[in-house]
Amino acid sequence: MIPSRFRSPYSAQTAPAAAAPASRQSLVNDIADMLGQQFALYTSVSQSILASKLDMALSDVKALDFIMTIDELSTGQLTNMLGVSAGGMTAIINRLEVAGYVTRARHPLDRRVIIVRPVAEKCDPLREDRQYLIDQVSFLASQYDHEQLAMMHGFLSQCIRHLKRDTLRWMEQSNRQRLAA
């Protein structure tokens, strides 16, 4: 049973303690909701706070987050991910490049494609700025033994691999459709 402090207020797990344990499918649905919606919501709020702190547009922070997470993206991929026009994406990349957060270069195999990469010296402090998350996870992790943590890590790693694979596949399909049009 999931401890009450970890349950979603909207989950099927909010039944009184005396109720029967949630079904397997209910637990899976809650996990999917946490990974798919709740983390996205909290990430979005975190991005808004960071944008305000850095005096940057939210779209710039979102683009930078994508670039920092995936390490290198084409301008077309960023355009699709953010849902902005090519001109809007160029403006975002220009601002990030002038601020020193990213560099851009031609793709080594297809010189028509521009690749955007994070600048470690400028981006690493932003990663360190999220130390509160590491501290919170460390606190929560202290309540579990190594075997339980390894199991959770394995599960989450598999989820992320699948999400990343599906995202990259979606971006490739979007690029092909855009080029075919």
Backbone torsions as a table, in degrees:
resi	resn	phi	psi	omega
1	MET	NA	138.6	-179.6
2	ILE	-78.8	129.9	177.7
3	PRO	-57.5	144.3	-174.0
4	SER	-58.8	-29.0	-178.0
5	ARG	-69.3	-14.1	-179.3
6	PHE	-103.4	-3.5	-175.9
7	ARG	-80.8	146.6	173.9
8	SER	-72.6	140.2	176.4
9	PRO	-66.9	-14.5	-178.7
10	TYR	-106.1	5.5	-174.6
11	SER	-83.4	166.3	175.5
12	ALA	-71.7	-8.0	-177.2
13	GLN	-83.8	6.8	-174.9
14	THR	-88.0	8.7	179.0
15	ALA	-65.6	156.6	179.0
16	PRO	-57.2	155.8	-176.3
17	ALA	-58.7	-29.4	-177.3
18	ALA	-75.8	-14.0	-178.1
19	ALA	-69.0	159.9	178.6
20	ALA	-63.6	151.4	178.2
21	PRO	-57.3	148.9	179.7
22	ALA	-63.7	152.2	179.2
23	SER	-72.0	162.9	177.5
24	ARG	-56.6	-45.3	-178.0
25	GLN	-64.2	-35.9	177.2
26	SER	-63.7	-42.7	177.3
27	LEU	-63.2	-43.8	179.0
28	VAL	-62.3	-42.0	178.6
29	ASN	-62.4	-41.8	178.3
30	ASP	-63.5	-42.9	179.1
31	ILE	-62.3	-44.9	179.1
32	ALA	-61.1	-40.0	178.0
33	ASP	-65.0	-42.2	178.9
34	MET	-62.4	-47.3	-178.4
35	LEU	-70.2	-38.3	-173.3
36	GLY	-88.9	-33.3	-174.1
37	GLN	-115.8	-52.2	-172.7
38	GLN	-67.0	-45.1	177.5
39	PHE	-62.3	-38.4	178.6
40	ALA	-62.4	-41.9	178.8
41	LEU	-61.6	-48.5	-177.9
42	TYR	-68.4	-32.9	175.1
43	THR	-65.4	-41.2	179.2
44	SER	-62.0	-43.3	177.8
45	VAL	-64.4	-42.8	177.9
46	SER	-59.3	-41.6	178.3
47	GLN	-64.3	-39.4	178.6
48	SER	-63.4	-41.8	178.7
49	ILE	-65.0	-43.7	179.0
50	LEU	-63.9	-41.2	178.5
51	ALA	-59.9	-43.5	179.0
52	SER	-64.7	-44.3	-178.6
53	LYS	-62.4	-39.9	-178.1
54	LEU	-89.1	-2.4	-176.7
55	ASP	56.3	47.1	179.5
56	MET	-119.9	158.3	173.5
57	ALA	-68.7	146.0	179.4
58	LEU	-59.2	-38.8	179.2
59	SER	-62.4	-34.1	177.6
60	ASP	-66.6	-42.5	179.4
61	VAL	-66.4	-40.7	178.2
62	LYS	-62.8	-45.1	178.0
63	ALA	-60.7	-45.2	179.9
64	LEU	-62.1	-40.3	177.2
65	ASP	-59.5	-45.6	177.5
66	PHE	-60.3	-46.3	-177.6
67	ILE	-64.4	-43.9	-179.9
68	MET	-65.7	-35.8	-177.3
69	THR	-75.3	-43.6	-175.2
70	ILE	-92.8	-18.2	174.5
71	ASP	87.7	-38.5	172.6
72	GLU	-154.9	135.9	-179.2
73	LEU	-139.2	150.7	174.0
74	SER	-80.8	159.7	177.8
75	THR	-62.5	-34.6	177.6
76	GLY	-64.1	-42.2	177.7
77	GLN	-63.0	-44.2	178.1
78	LEU	-62.0	-41.0	178.6
79	THR	-58.2	-46.5	179.4
80	ASN	-66.0	-42.0	-177.0
81	MET	-66.0	-38.1	-177.3
82	LEU	-91.2	-14.9	-179.8
83	GLY	68.6	36.0	177.7
84	VAL	-113.2	166.8	178.0
85	SER	-73.7	165.1	177.5
86	ALA	-60.5	-41.4	177.8
87	GLY	-63.8	-40.8	177.7
88	GLY	-64.4	-38.8	178.9
89	MET	-66.8	-39.6	177.5
90	THR	-60.1	-41.6	179.3
91	ALA	-64.1	-41.4	178.8
92	ILE	-62.4	-48.7	-178.8
93	ILE	-63.7	-39.0	177.0
94	ASN	-58.4	-45.6	-179.3
95	ARG	-64.8	-43.4	179.6
96	LEU	-65.4	-36.3	180.0
97	GLU	-71.0	-43.3	178.6
98	VAL	-62.1	-36.7	179.1
99	ALA	-76.7	-8.1	176.6
100	GLY	88.6	8.7	-177.5
101	TYR	-81.6	-27.7	-176.4
102	VAL	-137.8	161.3	168.7
103	THR	-125.1	158.8	175.3
104	ARG	-132.0	149.4	-179.6
105	ALA	-152.8	164.4	176.9
106	ARG	-73.5	145.1	176.0
107	HIS	-65.0	135.9	-175.7
108	PRO	-63.8	-27.8	-177.9
109	LEU	-99.0	-30.7	179.7
110	ASP	-127.8	95.7	-173.4
111	ARG	-63.3	-12.4	177.6
112	ARG	-75.3	-23.2	-174.9
113	VAL	-91.0	134.1	176.5
114	ILE	-100.3	128.2	179.0
115	ILE	-105.1	135.3	179.1
116	VAL	-111.9	131.1	-178.3
117	ARG	-127.1	148.8	176.8
118	PRO	-74.5	151.1	173.6
119	VAL	-97.9	111.6	-172.8
120	ALA	-54.8	-45.2	-175.9
121	GLU	-59.6	-30.9	-177.9
122	LYS	-93.2	-31.0	-175.9
123	CYS	-87.0	-30.3	-179.0
124	ASP	-57.6	-41.4	176.9
125	PRO	-61.4	-29.1	177.1
126	LEU	-68.7	-37.0	176.2
127	ARG	-65.6	-41.8	179.6
128	GLU	-66.3	-28.1	179.8
129	ASP	-64.6	-18.1	179.4
130	ARG	-93.9	24.4	-179.7
131	GLN	-58.0	-29.9	-179.8
132	TYR	-57.9	-35.6	179.0
133	LEU	-67.0	-43.1	178.2
134	ILE	-61.7	-42.9	179.1
135	ASP	-62.2	-43.4	-179.2
136	GLN	-65.6	-44.4	178.7
137	VAL	-63.4	-39.6	178.1
138	SER	-61.7	-41.8	178.3
139	PHE	-62.8	-48.2	-179.8
140	LEU	-64.4	-39.0	-178.6
141	ALA	-64.4	-26.9	-179.4
142	SER	-64.2	-14.2	-179.7
143	GLN	-88.5	-1.1	-177.1
144	TYR	-124.4	151.4	177.0
145	ASP	-83.0	172.4	-176.0
146	HIS	-58.2	-42.7	-178.5
147	GLU	-62.6	-42.8	178.6
148	GLN	-64.8	-42.3	178.5
149	LEU	-64.1	-41.2	178.8
150	ALA	-62.0	-39.4	178.1
151	MET	-64.8	-47.0	178.7
152	MET	-62.1	-42.5	179.9
153	HIS	-61.3	-45.2	179.2
154	GLY	-61.2	-44.6	179.8
155	PHE	-62.5	-50.2	-179.0
156	LEU	-64.8	-37.6	177.5
157	SER	-61.1	-42.7	177.7
158	GLN	-64.5	-42.2	178.1
159	CYS	-59.8	-46.2	-179.5
160	ILE	-64.2	-42.3	178.1
161	ARG	-58.2	-43.6	179.5
162	HIS	-67.0	-42.6	178.5
163	LEU	-62.7	-42.8	179.2
164	LYS	-64.6	-45.8	178.6
165	ARG	-58.3	-46.7	-179.8
166	ASP	-65.1	-37.8	178.5
167	THR	-65.3	-46.5	179.1
168	LEU	-63.5	-39.1	176.9
169	ARG	-62.7	-44.4	178.7
170	TRP	-61.5	-42.3	179.9
171	MET	-64.3	-39.8	178.5
172	GLU	-64.4	-43.7	178.3
173	GLN	-62.9	-41.4	178.8
174	SER	-63.4	-42.0	177.7
175	ASN	-61.6	-45.7	179.7
176	ARG	-62.3	-42.5	179.7
177	GLN	-65.1	-39.7	179.9
178	ARG	-66.2	-41.4	-179.9
179	LEU	-70.5	-31.5	-179.9
180	ALA	-75.1	-23.4	-176.7
181	ALA	-76.0	NA	NA
